[in-house]
Amino acid sequence: MDLALTEDEVRFQDEVRDFLSTSITEKAKEAGRLTAGVVSDFEGSMDWYRALAEKGWSTPAWPVEHGGTGWTPMQRYIFESECQRASVPRLFAMGVRMVGPVIIRYGTPEQRAHYLPKIQSGEHIWCQGYSEPGSGSDLASLQCKAERDGDDYIINGTKIWTTGAHHANMMFCLVRTSREGKPQQGISFIVFPMDLPGIKVEPILTMSGDHEVNQVFFDDVRVPVANRMGEENDGWTVAKYLLEFERGGTAYSPGLHGMLQKLKKVASDEAGGRGEALIEDASFRRKLADIETQVTALEFYEKKTMSALSAGQNPGAASSVMKLRGSECLQATAELAVEAIGYYANPYEPETRTPFSNAIPVGPDHSVGVMAKHQNSRAATIYAGASEIQRNIMAKLVLGL
């Protein structure tokens, strides 16, 4: 494989760098530096999203006819890599990465015309109504029901761990519309605004101190049948298609390489056990090299998968491989960063992670948010399908077990 950039790719890289140097606001830069989770600084993230939308780069992986950029897999990888080097904030982009591809595949022409432009512009901010108390990895057991009443569904039940529901104005949701047959056969996929009567959002604070997830309650919420994607009781097919993009629709390795570069800088500034720079400590260097090797292997696998996507194929079982390895590498890198800052990881000071805060951290600036990111990463092997589920998928679809 020839890894050298072509002349066209070098020109594209320069274009991306020029754009980043002029388009990232101070608010977005602070959000990128301090954010522990995907919605820790929502306004900074949306600042960056709006800049991308104005440039026409908010939906790079979509087909060109629906507003995509037409970038090659390598251009997308270059873009993500440069964004990581520039420390842009994580995008709260469930609309772009999850429900957008579903609408393109399963939506009617009217649904595509209504929803896709609003996702691209950032007018619609989406959250995901999948998990319920008792129905997480075993999603087919969900109980939130939608009963048909003329041209509407009436929804009752609850969803949990709903990331960003307190910021979202739209939800894509799995509901039970039948109890006949197998559990998977009675589920439908519907979308609706979050300001409908009967919807209540209750916050759940994580151990890092962030308000990222929520529990959402539905009390006789009326949603038009026209808001359904796909056929009634065939939502499991739609849901599985979406999960392929949630688990493998974006690359982990550019972000991980960015984390590793920052970790090396921190380890160069921190002292090791014998007074030398931590980066010179043999034990630490072995751990760092091990993670870097795993991330590089993941990078090659992701590039192979992106090539398949560019040819019109679905991620399939590859999405489980990428999600499993990406989330495990994320946790390992975040944990090693905590080791690097040592006792500076102990103070609980969430106020220092507020952009433009006057709070003075106990330790050096590079220690701010390290423990929070480590704590936030613990969920990475649970959300979007636990690691055990991913291994089961790979065993069945890849190994034929």
C-alpha positions in Angstrom: 0.0 0.0 0.0 1.4 3.4 -1.0 0.8 5.7 2.0 2.4 8.8 0.4 -0.1 11.6 -0.3 -0.7 12.4 -3.9 -0.3 16.0 -5.2 -4.1 16.4 -5.1 -4.2 15.2 -1.6 -1.5 17.5 -0.5 -3.4 20.4 -2.0 -6.5 19.2 -0.2 -4.6 19.0 3.1 -3.4 22.6 2.6 -7.0 23.7 1.9 -8.2 22.0 5.1 -5.4 23.6 7.2 -6.2 27.1 5.8 -9.9 26.6 6.6 -9.1 25.4 10.1 -6.8 28.4 10.7 -9.4 30.9 9.9 -12.7 29.3 10.9 -12.4 27.9 14.4 -13.7 30.4 16.9 -12.2 30.9 20.3 -15.3 29.3 21.8 -14.8 26.3 19.7 -11.1 26.1 20.5 -11.8 26.2 24.2 -14.5 23.5 23.8 -12.0 21.3 21.9 -9.4 21.7 24.6 -11.6 21.1 27.6 -14.4 18.9 26.5 -14.6 15.5 28.2 -17.7 14.1 26.4 -19.6 14.8 23.2 -21.9 17.4 24.7 -19.7 18.8 27.6 -19.6 22.1 25.7 -22.5 22.2 23.4 -22.3 25.8 22.3 -18.6 25.4 21.3 -19.4 22.3 19.4 -22.3 24.0 17.6 -20.0 27.0 16.7 -17.8 24.5 14.9 -20.7 22.7 13.3 -22.1 26.0 11.9 -18.7 26.9 10.4 -18.6 23.5 8.7 -22.1 24.0 7.4 -21.3 27.4 5.9 -18.3 25.8 4.2 -20.5 22.9 2.9 -18.5 20.4 4.9 -21.0 19.3 7.6 -22.0 16.1 5.8 -18.9 14.8 4.1 -19.9 11.1 4.0 -23.3 11.6 2.5 -23.9 11.0 -1.3 -23.2 14.1 -3.4 -26.8 14.2 -4.6 -27.9 14.6 -1.0 -25.3 17.3 0.0 -22.1 15.3 0.5 -18.7 16.6 -0.5 -17.7 13.8 -2.8 -14.5 13.3 -0.9 -12.5 10.2 -1.3 -11.9 8.0 1.8 -8.3 9.4 2.0 -9.6 13.0 1.9 -12.0 12.2 4.7 -9.2 10.7 6.7 -7.0 13.8 6.0 -9.8 16.1 7.1 -10.4 14.1 10.4 -6.6 14.0 11.1 -6.2 17.8 10.6 -9.2 18.5 12.8 -7.6 16.5 15.6 -4.3 18.3 15.2 -6.3 21.6 15.4 -8.1 20.3 18.6 -11.6 21.0 17.2 -14.4 20.1 19.6 -16.2 16.8 19.2 -19.3 17.3 17.1 -22.7 16.3 18.5 -23.6 14.9 15.1 -26.2 12.1 15.5 -28.1 13.7 12.7 -25.2 13.6 10.3 -23.7 10.2 11.3 -26.8 8.2 12.3 -30.2 9.3 11.3 -29.1 11.1 8.1 -28.0 7.8 6.4 -31.2 6.2 7.5 -33.3 9.0 6.0 -31.3 8.7 2.8 -31.9 4.9 2.6 -35.4 4.5 4.0 -37.0 8.0 3.9 -39.6 9.0 1.3 -38.7 11.8 -1.1 -40.8 14.2 1.0 -39.0 13.1 4.2 -35.6 13.5 2.6 -36.5 16.9 1.3 -37.7 18.0 4.7 -35.1 16.6 7.1 -31.8 16.4 5.2 -31.3 20.2 4.7 -32.1 20.9 8.3 -29.5 18.3 9.4 -26.9 19.9 7.2 -27.5 23.4 8.4 -27.6 22.4 12.1 -31.2 23.6 12.5 -32.2 20.1 13.6 -30.2 18.6 16.5 -30.9 15.0 17.0 -30.9 12.5 19.9 -31.3 8.8 19.9 -34.2 7.0 21.6 -33.0 3.4 21.7 -32.0 2.2 25.2 -34.5 1.7 28.0 -34.3 0.6 31.6 -33.7 -3.2 31.2 -33.3 -2.9 27.4 -29.8 -1.8 26.5 -27.7 -4.4 24.7 -30.8 -6.6 24.5 -32.5 -3.8 22.5 -35.2 -6.2 21.0 -36.8 -6.4 24.5 -37.8 -2.7 24.5 -41.2 -1.8 25.9 -41.9 1.8 24.9 -45.1 1.4 23.0 -46.7 3.3 20.1 -50.4 2.6 19.6 -52.1 3.5 16.4 -54.9 6.1 16.6 -56.0 7.0 13.1 -53.2 8.9 11.4 -51.2 9.2 14.6 -49.2 7.0 17.0 -49.7 7.6 20.8 -46.4 6.9 22.6 -46.0 5.9 26.2 -42.9 4.7 28.0 -39.3 5.9 28.6 -35.9 5.9 27.1 -32.6 6.2 29.1 -29.0 7.2 28.6 -30.3 9.6 25.9 -27.2 11.6 25.0 -27.9 15.3 24.4 -31.6 15.1 24.8 -31.5 18.3 26.8 -30.1 20.1 23.8 -31.8 18.2 20.9 -34.9 19.4 19.2 -35.5 16.1 17.3 -35.4 12.4 18.3 -35.2 9.2 16.2 -36.8 6.5 18.3 -37.6 2.8 18.3 -41.1 2.0 19.6 -43.1 -1.2 20.0 -46.0 -1.3 17.6 -46.9 -5.0 17.9 -46.4 -7.9 20.3 -47.0 -10.6 17.8 -44.2 -12.9 16.6 -40.6 -12.5 17.6 -39.7 -9.3 19.6 -37.7 -7.9 16.7 -40.8 -8.1 14.4 -42.9 -5.6 16.4 -40.7 -2.6 16.4 -41.0 0.6 14.3 -38.7 3.5 13.7 -40.1 7.0 14.0 -38.9 10.6 14.3 -40.4 13.6 16.0 -39.7 17.0 17.6 -38.7 17.1 21.2 -41.2 19.8 22.1 -44.3 17.7 21.6 -46.7 17.7 24.6 -46.0 14.8 26.9 -42.3 14.6 26.6 -40.2 15.2 29.7 -36.4 15.1 29.9 -34.7 14.3 33.3 -30.9 14.8 33.6 -28.5 12.0 34.6 -25.1 13.3 35.8 -22.1 11.2 35.1 -19.2 10.5 37.5 -17.1 13.0 35.7 -19.6 15.7 36.7 -21.0 16.2 33.2 -24.6 16.5 32.1 -24.4 14.4 29.0 -27.1 11.8 29.2 -30.8 11.8 30.3 -33.9 9.8 30.8 -36.8 10.8 28.6 -40.4 10.1 29.5 -43.4 9.8 27.1 -46.9 10.4 28.3 -49.5 10.0 25.6 -47.2 11.7 23.0 -49.0 12.0 19.7 -46.8 11.6 16.6 -48.1 11.4 13.0 -47.7 8.0 11.2 -46.1 10.0 8.4 -43.0 10.4 10.7 -42.3 6.7 10.5 -39.2 5.5 8.5 -39.7 2.3 6.7 -42.7 0.0 7.2 -44.6 -0.5 10.4 -43.1 -3.3 12.5 -39.9 -3.4 10.3 -38.0 -0.9 12.5 -35.5 -3.6 13.5 -34.1 -3.6 9.9 -33.8 0.2 10.0 -32.2 0.1 13.5 -29.6 -2.4 12.4 -28.7 -0.3 9.4 -28.2 2.8 11.6 -26.1 0.8 14.1 -23.6 0.0 11.4 -23.0 3.7 11.0 -23.0 4.5 14.7 -20.4 1.8 15.3 -18.3 2.1 12.2 -19.4 5.2 10.2 -16.4 7.3 11.3 -12.8 6.6 12.0 -11.4 6.3 15.5 -7.7 6.5 14.6 -7.3 10.2 13.7 -8.6 11.1 17.2 -6.5 8.5 18.9 -3.4 9.7 17.1 -4.2 13.2 18.3 -4.6 12.0 21.8 -1.3 10.1 21.6 0.6 13.2 20.4 -0.8 15.2 23.3 0.1 12.4 25.7 3.7 12.4 24.4 3.8 16.2 25.1 2.5 15.7 28.6 5.0 12.9 29.3 7.8 15.1 28.1 6.8 17.8 30.6 6.1 15.5 33.5 8.9 13.9 35.6 9.4 10.2 35.9 10.3 8.2 39.0 14.0 8.9 38.7 13.7 12.6 38.0 14.0 12.2 34.2 11.2 13.2 31.9 8.4 10.6 32.0 8.7 10.0 28.3 12.2 8.5 28.9 10.9 6.0 31.5 11.2 2.5 30.0 8.0 1.1 31.5 6.0 4.1 30.3 7.5 4.0 26.9 6.5 0.3 26.5 2.9 1.1 27.4 2.9 4.0 25.0 4.4 1.9 22.1 1.9 -0.9 22.7 -1.0 1.5 22.3 0.5 3.3 19.4 1.0 0.0 17.6 -2.7 -1.0 18.2 -3.9 2.4 16.9 -1.8 2.1 13.8 -3.2 -1.3 13.1 -6.7 0.1 13.6 -5.8 3.0 11.2 -5.1 0.5 8.4 -8.3 -1.4 9.0 -10.3 1.8 9.0 -8.8 2.9 5.7 -9.7 -0.5 4.2 -13.3 -0.1 5.4 -13.6 3.5 4.2 -12.6 2.3 0.7 -15.5 -0.2 0.8 -17.9 2.5 1.9 -16.8 4.8 -0.9 -17.7 1.9 -3.3 -21.3 2.0 -2.0 -20.9 -1.0 0.5 -22.2 -1.0 4.0 -19.8 -1.3 6.9 -21.3 -4.6 7.9 -19.4 -6.6 10.5 -16.4 -4.3 10.0 -18.3 -1.7 12.0 -18.1 -4.0 15.0 -14.4 -4.5 14.6 -13.8 -0.8 14.4 -16.0 0.0 17.3 -14.5 -2.7 19.5 -10.9 -1.9 18.8 -11.5 1.9 18.7 -13.2 2.0 22.1 -10.6 -0.2 23.7 -7.7 1.9 22.4 -9.6 5.0 23.5 -9.8 3.7 27.1 -6.2 2.6 27.1 -5.0 6.0 25.9 -7.1 7.9 28.4 -6.0 5.7 31.2 -2.3 6.2 30.4 -2.9 9.9 30.3 -4.1 9.7 33.9 -0.9 7.8 34.8 1.1 10.5 33.1 -0.3 13.4 35.3 0.0 11.4 38.5 -1.5 12.9 41.6 -2.9 15.9 39.6 -5.6 13.5 38.5 -7.0 13.5 42.1 -8.7 16.9 42.5 -12.3 17.1 41.5 -12.6 20.6 39.9 -15.2 20.6 37.1 -15.3 24.4 37.1 -11.8 24.4 35.4 -13.3 22.7 32.4 -15.8 25.5 31.7 -14.5 27.5 28.7 -13.1 30.9 29.7 -13.5 30.2 33.4 -11.4 32.1 35.8 -11.0 29.0 38.0 -7.3 28.2 38.5 -6.5 24.4 38.3 -4.5 22.7 41.1 -2.1 21.3 38.5 -0.6 22.4 35.2 -2.9 23.3 32.3 -2.3 20.0 30.6 -3.8 18.2 33.6 -7.2 19.8 33.1 -9.9 17.4 32.0 -7.6 14.4 31.8 -9.4 12.5 34.6 -12.8 13.5 33.3 -12.0 12.2 29.8 -10.8 8.9 31.4 -14.0 8.6 33.3 -16.1 9.5 30.3 -14.3 6.9 28.2 -15.3 4.1 30.5 -18.7 4.1 28.7 -17.1 3.6 25.3 -17.2 -0.2 25.6 -20.9 0.0 26.5 -22.6 2.5 24.3 -23.5 1.7 20.7 -23.4 -1.9 21.6 -21.3 -3.4 24.4 -18.0 -5.1 23.6 -19.6 -8.5 24.3 -22.2 -7.8 21.7 -19.6 -6.8 19.1 -17.7 -10.0 19.7 -20.8 -12.0 19.2 -21.5 -10.2 15.9 -17.9 -10.8 14.7 -18.1 -14.5 15.8 -21.3 -15.0 13.8 -20.7 -12.8 10.7 -16.9 -13.1 10.3 -16.0 -16.5 11.7 -19.3 -18.2 11.0 -19.7 -19.6 14.5 
